[in-house]
Amino acid sequence: MSRNILLARPHPFIVSEMKPFLEQNGYTPTPLATMGDLPASTTGAAGAIISLAVVSSIAESAETVFTALRKSAPRLPVLFASIIDFAAAKSTLERLAKNSGFTGAILGIDAASESSPALGKPDTFVFLNKEDLVSPEQRALATRIIKRHFR
């Protein structure tokens, strides 16, 4: 049975590369068409993915989308995605967390994150970048982490 994942702030990387990856792992990725559709789009979703890219088909910033997502679905697990690496994105995620009053964990796709008890919790940010889907080993690790986060 496929589980719905909301692509809350789609970007070409997410649609072209991450969508097939999610489908191979039993998820049905559903891009958000407009911010007005957000409340209805979260119903029944196993999680949401927000792109940190500057450009998206959703004009609002990642922070604005995250804030709106938290208002309509406060318990929904979130994953952030980008083409930049985790080290470069971490300060952006920390700023977003601080501005949102968020105090949870920020996890990348690495061996330590795989066993984190924070996975699957709404106060955890998981970050995936394009390189996490390139090598078979890293892709397998990303699969295991995402399956634990989007239960």
Beta strands, then each sheet from edge to edge (+ up, - down):
strand 1: 3-9
strand 2: 27-31
strand 3: 47-51
strand 4: 78-82
strand 5: 106-107
strand 6: 125-129
sheet 1: 2+ 1+ 3+ 4+ 6+ 5+
end
